[in-house]
């Protein structure tokens, strides 16, 4: 039964991740926190695996379809996200090891995520001035911050990426979603490398990867296809509704973690 639950969750999350740029981790992490079958560090690892596989599949499909991607911007952001990803993962690991109460760490993660997602929802639905950032150093710094948040929160960073890309580079939601998934590839590659270097990955419940990986591949393919088929308006509405639901779930997780 648990394989079915994980399979459906991973497919839906990665499909939405590739479709509107959420990455997938922002859905996987809070839902697995609620299910609470595996420890926090294993949930973060499973989420990273699913999001990484989705990003590889989705980006490859976009490249084959010749979807327009600003490769210079993506690479500069990705470079920053690698450094930020290592820092975020390290701080998460230290925080987890410094307390006997992992639920406290779970609560902190959920609270930060809930606040960030509410901010993202407001931002993408309110008309404010957009910029067209060209400075390479500023791009690397932005990527570093995004990579840090993605690794620390264990979410892939998708919704935050989309909001930042539309703000700093004046991208449409559709194009921001494509760039978000491409950057997520690098940040999650870094995150997984850190897991293998600092965590006892071989002691995890690795049989779950037998369902996580194929479902993430399928979700990435379907989501990438939907991104090119649906309109900008449809992507914005889907993005807002999904992020709103995850924000509510994150706040619930935070409250329940501190109460327990």
C-alpha positions as CSV (number, residue, x, y, z in Angstrom):
1,X,0.0,0.0,0.0
2,X,2.8,2.4,0.9
3,X,4.3,1.9,-2.6
4,X,1.0,2.9,-4.2
5,X,0.8,6.0,-2.0
6,X,4.3,7.1,-2.7
7,X,3.9,6.3,-6.4
8,X,0.8,8.4,-6.9
9,X,2.3,11.3,-4.8
10,X,5.6,11.3,-6.7
11,X,3.9,11.3,-10.1
12,X,1.4,14.1,-9.2
13,X,4.1,16.2,-7.6
14,X,6.7,15.8,-10.3
15,X,4.1,16.4,-13.0
16,X,3.0,19.6,-11.4
17,X,6.7,20.4,-10.8
18,X,7.5,20.2,-14.5
19,X,4.2,21.8,-15.6
20,X,4.3,25.0,-13.6
21,X,7.9,25.0,-12.3
22,X,7.2,23.9,-8.8
23,X,10.0,21.3,-8.9
24,X,7.9,18.8,-7.0
25,X,9.7,18.8,-3.7
26,X,7.4,21.5,-2.4
27,X,4.6,19.0,-2.6
28,X,6.4,15.8,-1.7
29,X,8.1,17.1,1.5
30,X,5.0,18.5,3.3
31,X,2.8,15.5,2.3
32,X,5.5,12.9,3.4
33,X,5.8,14.9,6.7
34,X,2.1,14.3,7.3
35,X,2.2,10.6,6.3
36,X,5.3,10.4,8.7
37,X,6.4,6.9,7.7
38,X,10.1,7.7,7.2
39,X,12.5,9.8,9.3
40,X,13.0,13.5,8.3
41,X,16.4,12.9,6.7
42,X,15.0,10.1,4.5
43,X,12.1,12.2,3.5
44,X,14.5,14.9,2.3
45,X,16.6,12.3,0.4
46,X,13.5,10.8,-1.3
47,X,12.3,14.3,-2.2
48,X,15.7,15.2,-3.7
49,X,15.8,12.0,-5.7
50,X,12.4,12.5,-7.2
51,X,13.0,16.2,-8.0
52,X,16.4,15.4,-9.6
53,X,15.0,12.7,-11.8
54,X,12.1,14.9,-12.8
55,X,14.5,17.8,-13.7
56,X,16.6,15.6,-15.9
57,X,13.6,14.1,-17.7
58,X,11.8,17.5,-18.1
59,X,14.9,19.5,-19.2
60,X,15.9,16.8,-21.7
61,X,12.4,16.9,-23.2
62,X,12.5,20.7,-23.5
63,X,15.9,20.5,-25.2
64,X,14.7,17.9,-27.7
65,X,11.7,20.1,-28.4
66,X,14.0,23.1,-28.8
67,X,12.1,25.1,-26.1
68,X,13.8,28.5,-25.9
69,X,16.0,28.6,-22.8
70,X,18.4,31.4,-21.8
71,X,21.4,29.1,-21.2
72,X,23.7,31.9,-19.9
73,X,21.2,32.9,-17.2
74,X,20.5,29.3,-16.3
75,X,24.2,28.4,-15.9
76,X,25.0,31.5,-13.8
77,X,22.0,30.9,-11.5
78,X,23.0,27.2,-11.4
79,X,26.5,28.0,-10.4
80,X,25.3,30.0,-7.5
81,X,22.8,27.4,-6.5
82,X,25.5,24.8,-6.2
83,X,27.3,26.8,-3.5
84,X,24.0,27.7,-1.8
85,X,22.9,24.1,-2.0
86,X,25.9,22.8,-0.1
87,X,25.5,25.5,2.5
88,X,21.8,24.8,3.0
89,X,22.3,21.1,3.2
90,X,25.1,21.5,5.7
91,X,23.1,23.8,8.0
92,X,20.1,21.4,7.8
93,X,22.4,18.5,8.8
94,X,24.0,20.4,11.7
95,X,20.6,21.6,12.9
96,X,19.2,18.0,12.8
97,X,22.2,16.6,14.7
98,X,22.3,19.3,17.3
99,X,18.8,18.5,18.7
100,X,17.2,15.5,20.2
101,X,13.8,16.7,18.9
102,X,13.6,16.3,15.1
103,X,10.0,17.4,15.2
104,X,11.3,20.9,16.1
105,X,13.4,20.9,12.9
106,X,10.4,19.8,11.0
107,X,8.4,22.6,12.5
108,X,11.0,25.2,11.6
109,X,11.2,24.0,8.1
110,X,7.4,24.0,7.7
111,X,7.0,27.5,9.2
112,X,9.7,29.0,6.9
113,X,8.2,27.2,3.9
114,X,4.7,28.4,4.7
115,X,5.7,32.0,5.0
116,X,7.7,31.9,1.8
117,X,4.9,30.3,-0.1
118,X,2.3,32.9,1.1
119,X,4.8,35.6,-0.1
120,X,5.1,33.8,-3.5
121,X,1.3,33.6,-4.0
122,X,0.9,37.3,-3.3
123,X,3.8,38.2,-5.5
124,X,2.8,36.3,-8.6
125,X,-0.8,37.7,-8.4
126,X,0.0,41.3,-7.8
127,X,1.3,43.7,-10.4
128,X,4.6,45.2,-9.3
129,X,7.7,46.4,-11.2
130,X,9.7,43.7,-12.9
131,X,13.4,44.0,-13.6
132,X,15.7,42.7,-16.4
133,X,18.8,41.7,-14.4
134,X,22.0,41.4,-16.5
135,X,24.8,41.6,-13.9
136,X,26.5,38.1,-13.8
137,X,27.6,38.6,-10.1
138,X,24.0,39.4,-9.1
139,X,22.8,36.3,-10.9
140,X,25.2,34.1,-9.1
141,X,24.2,35.7,-5.7
142,X,20.5,35.1,-6.6
143,X,21.3,31.5,-7.5
144,X,23.2,31.0,-4.2
145,X,20.2,32.2,-2.2
146,X,17.8,30.0,-4.1
147,X,20.0,27.0,-3.8
148,X,20.4,27.5,0.0
149,X,16.6,27.7,0.5
150,X,16.0,24.7,-1.7
151,X,18.5,22.5,0.2
152,X,17.6,23.7,3.7
153,X,13.9,23.2,3.1
154,X,14.3,20.0,1.1
155,X,11.8,21.2,-1.6
156,X,13.8,21.8,-4.8
157,X,12.9,25.5,-4.6
158,X,10.5,25.6,-7.6
159,X,7.9,28.1,-6.5
160,X,10.5,30.4,-5.1
161,X,12.5,30.1,-8.3
162,X,9.5,31.0,-10.4
163,X,8.7,34.1,-8.4
164,X,12.3,35.3,-8.4
165,X,12.7,34.7,-12.2
166,X,9.6,36.6,-13.0
167,X,10.7,39.5,-10.8
168,X,14.4,39.7,-11.7
169,X,14.3,38.7,-15.4
170,X,10.8,39.7,-16.4
171,X,10.0,36.2,-17.6
172,X,6.5,34.9,-18.2
173,X,5.3,32.2,-15.9
174,X,5.6,29.7,-18.7
175,X,9.3,30.5,-19.4
176,X,10.1,30.9,-15.7
177,X,8.8,27.4,-15.1
178,X,11.2,26.0,-17.7
179,X,14.2,27.9,-16.3
180,X,13.2,26.8,-12.8
181,X,13.3,23.2,-13.7
182,X,16.7,23.6,-15.4
183,X,18.2,25.3,-12.4
184,X,16.7,22.7,-10.1
185,X,18.7,20.0,-11.9
186,X,22.0,21.6,-10.6
187,X,20.8,22.4,-7.1
188,X,19.4,18.9,-6.6
189,X,22.6,17.3,-8.1
190,X,24.5,19.2,-5.4
191,X,22.0,18.2,-2.7
192,X,22.3,14.5,-3.6
193,X,26.1,14.7,-3.6
194,X,26.0,16.2,-0.1
195,X,23.7,13.4,1.0
196,X,26.1,10.7,-0.2
197,X,29.1,12.5,1.4
198,X,27.6,13.3,4.8
199,X,24.7,10.9,5.5
200,X,24.3,7.1,5.9
201,X,22.3,6.8,2.7
202,X,22.9,3.0,2.4
203,X,21.0,2.5,5.7
204,X,17.9,4.3,4.2
205,X,14.8,2.4,3.0
206,X,16.2,2.4,-0.6
207,X,13.6,0.0,-1.9
208,X,11.3,3.1,-2.1
209,X,13.4,4.3,-5.0
210,X,12.0,1.4,-7.1
211,X,8.7,3.4,-7.2
212,X,10.1,6.9,-6.8
213,X,12.4,7.0,-9.8
214,X,10.0,5.6,-12.5
215,X,7.1,7.7,-11.3
216,X,9.3,10.8,-11.3
217,X,10.4,10.1,-14.9
218,X,6.8,9.8,-16.0
219,X,5.8,12.9,-14.1
220,X,8.6,14.9,-15.7
221,X,7.7,13.9,-19.2
222,X,3.9,14.6,-18.8
223,X,4.5,17.9,-17.0
224,X,7.0,19.2,-19.6
225,X,4.4,18.4,-22.3
226,X,1.6,20.2,-20.4
227,X,3.9,23.3,-20.0
228,X,4.1,23.8,-23.7
229,X,0.4,23.0,-24.4
230,X,-1.4,25.1,-21.8
231,X,-1.6,28.9,-21.8
232,X,0.1,31.4,-19.5
233,X,-3.1,32.0,-17.7
234,X,-3.7,28.3,-17.0
235,X,-0.2,28.0,-15.7
236,X,-0.6,31.0,-13.4
237,X,-3.9,29.7,-12.0
238,X,-2.6,26.1,-11.5
239,X,0.5,27.5,-9.8
240,X,-1.4,29.7,-7.4
241,X,-3.9,27.0,-6.4
242,X,-1.2,24.4,-5.9
243,X,1.0,26.7,-3.9
244,X,-1.9,27.9,-1.7
245,X,-2.7,24.3,-0.8
246,X,0.9,23.5,0.0
247,X,1.2,26.7,2.1
248,X,-1.8,25.6,4.2
249,X,-0.4,22.1,4.6
250,X,3.0,23.6,5.7
251,X,1.4,25.8,8.3
252,X,-0.5,22.8,9.6
253,X,2.7,20.7,9.8
254,X,4.5,23.5,11.6
255,X,1.8,23.9,14.2
256,X,1.4,20.1,14.8
257,X,5.2,19.7,15.1
258,X,5.5,22.2,17.8
259,X,2.4,21.0,19.7
260,X,3.6,17.4,19.6
